[in-house]
Amino acid sequence: MRKTLTVAIVTLAALAGGCKPKEMTSRAINTMTADGLEVSIELPKRDFRSGESFNVIVTARNISGGPLAIEASSAAPVWLRLHRHGAIGYDEIRRYPEAVAMVLSTWTLAPKQARTFTYRLTVEPDWPRHELLHLTAEVNGRASAAPGIAILVLP
């Protein structure tokens, strides 16, 4: 009886404003592996507001036993692509970086080596609101491993 009364008092104190609701702080992470390359994308959260800026962290890791040559079609080592659901799948609505030098660029990952790239994106005013969008990260030259995360743009 005494234990029940104590729990009830603590619960009432919390409901009366003594405790702040816990905020969601978990990061969103997804990983994909293909042809000896493991690619991961990480976001600070899944929902954003117009004008809000956030970091996108992309890590490319060689999980094969030998060196992995990556022949990029431009100077951008990673493409970030924003998709929305269309009539027959996903339609690309944005690609970042938007402008890069179109110079072939080859780089190599040694066995078990990883490279991390950080991009800063800002939610643009014309990003669709209140629908799930899909943000993918593709190592330029290795489209077979392009993990994505569903995000939501709030008003």
JOWO-V120946 format. One record per residue. RES is the residue in one small letter. SS is DSSP state (2 for helix, 1 for strand, 0 for the rest). PSI is psi in radians with two decimals (NA if undefined). D_CENTER is the distance of its C-alpha to the mean C-alpha in whole Angstrom. Layout:
<<RES | SS | PSI | D_CENTER> <RES | SS | PSI | D_CENTER>>
This chain:
<<m | 0 | -0.79 | 50> <r | 2 | -0.68 | 49> <k | 2 | -0.74 | 46> <t | 2 | -0.73 | 45> <l | 2 | -0.71 | 46> <t | 2 | -0.77 | 44> <v | 2 | -0.73 | 41> <a | 2 | -0.72 | 42> <i | 2 | -0.75 | 43> <v | 2 | -0.72 | 39> <t | 2 | -0.77 | 37> <l | 2 | -0.68 | 39> <a | 2 | -0.70 | 39> <a | 2 | -0.73 | 35> <l | 2 | -0.46 | 35> <a | 2 | 0.01 | 38> <g | 2 | 0.13 | 35> <g | 2 | -0.32 | 35> <c | 0 | 2.36 | 31> <k | 0 | 2.43 | 28> <p | 0 | 2.48 | 26> <k | 0 | 2.29 | 23> <e | 0 | 2.56 | 20> <m | 0 | 2.12 | 16> <t | 0 | 0.12 | 15> <s | 0 | 2.47 | 12> <r | 0 | 2.70 | 9> <a | 1 | 2.15 | 6> <i | 1 | 2.42 | 6> <n | 1 | 2.53 | 7> <t | 1 | 2.53 | 10> <m | 1 | 2.51 | 12> <t | 1 | 2.38 | 16> <a | 1 | 2.41 | 18> <d | 0 | 0.73 | 21> <g | 0 | 0.07 | 21> <l | 1 | 2.23 | 17> <e | 1 | 2.15 | 15> <v | 1 | 2.32 | 11> <s | 1 | 2.60 | 8> <i | 1 | 2.43 | 4> <e | 1 | 2.29 | 4> <l | 1 | 2.71 | 4> <p | 0 | -0.41 | 8> <k | 0 | -3.04 | 8> <r | 0 | -0.25 | 8> <d | 1 | 2.41 | 11> <f | 1 | 2.81 | 12> <r | 1 | 2.71 | 16> <s | 0 | 2.33 | 17> <g | 0 | -0.21 | 17> <e | 0 | 2.39 | 15> <s | 1 | 2.58 | 13> <f | 1 | 2.73 | 10> <n | 1 | 2.45 | 9> <v | 1 | 2.10 | 6> <i | 1 | 2.14 | 7> <v | 1 | 2.24 | 8> <t | 1 | 2.25 | 11> <a | 1 | 2.18 | 13> <r | 1 | 2.29 | 16> <n | 1 | 1.98 | 20> <i | 0 | 0.14 | 21> <s | 0 | 3.07 | 24> <g | 0 | -0.15 | 27> <g | 0 | 3.08 | 28> <p | 0 | 2.60 | 26> <l | 1 | 1.92 | 24> <a | 1 | 2.32 | 24> <i | 1 | 2.00 | 21> <e | 1 | 1.67 | 23> <a | 1 | 2.53 | 21> <s | 0 | -0.07 | 22> <s | 0 | -3.07 | 22> <a | 0 | -0.16 | 21> <a | 0 | 2.05 | 17> <p | 0 | -0.43 | 16> <v | 1 | 2.44 | 13> <w | 1 | 2.30 | 12> <l | 1 | 2.24 | 9> <r | 1 | 2.32 | 10> <l | 1 | 2.18 | 10> <h | 1 | 2.66 | 13> <r | 1 | 2.70 | 15> <h | 1 | 2.23 | 17> <g | 1 | -2.92 | 21> <a | 0 | -0.60 | 24> <i | 0 | 0.71 | 23> <g | 1 | -2.55 | 20> <y | 1 | 2.41 | 17> <d | 1 | 2.31 | 18> <e | 1 | 2.22 | 16> <i | 1 | -0.33 | 16> <r | 1 | 2.64 | 15> <r | 1 | 2.34 | 14> <y | 1 | 2.49 | 13> <p | 0 | 2.62 | 15> <e | 0 | -0.55 | 18> <a | 0 | 2.19 | 20> <v | 0 | 2.75 | 21> <a | 0 | 2.29 | 24> <m | 0 | 1.17 | 25> <v | 0 | 2.27 | 26> <l | 0 | 2.32 | 26> <s | 1 | 2.07 | 24> <t | 1 | 2.34 | 24> <w | 1 | 2.79 | 23> <t | 1 | 2.44 | 23> <l | 1 | 2.17 | 22> <a | 0 | 2.86 | 25> <p | 0 | 2.30 | 25> <k | 0 | 0.04 | 22> <q | 0 | 2.63 | 21> <a | 1 | 2.57 | 17> <r | 1 | 2.41 | 16> <t | 1 | 2.37 | 13> <f | 1 | 2.34 | 12> <t | 1 | 2.21 | 11> <y | 1 | 2.54 | 10> <r | 1 | 2.02 | 11> <l | 1 | 2.62 | 11> <t | 1 | 2.32 | 13> <v | 0 | 2.01 | 13> <e | 0 | 2.68 | 16> <p | 0 | -0.45 | 19> <d | 0 | 0.12 | 19> <w | 0 | 2.36 | 16> <p | 0 | 2.46 | 17> <r | 0 | 2.66 | 18> <h | 0 | 0.54 | 18> <e | 0 | 2.60 | 17> <l | 1 | 2.20 | 14> <l | 1 | 2.84 | 11> <h | 1 | 2.05 | 9> <l | 1 | 2.09 | 6> <t | 1 | 2.72 | 7> <a | 1 | 2.16 | 7> <e | 1 | 2.16 | 11> <v | 1 | 2.11 | 13> <n | 0 | 2.07 | 16> <g | 0 | -0.13 | 19> <r | 1 | 1.19 | 17> <a | 0 | -0.22 | 16> <s | 0 | -0.37 | 17> <a | 0 | 1.69 | 14> <a | 0 | 1.42 | 11> <p | 0 | 2.68 | 8> <g | 1 | 2.85 | 6> <i | 1 | 2.33 | 5> <a | 1 | 2.31 | 8> <i | 1 | 2.85 | 9> <l | 1 | 2.30 | 12> <v | 1 | 2.12 | 14> <l | 1 | 2.76 | 17> <p | 0 | NA | 20>>
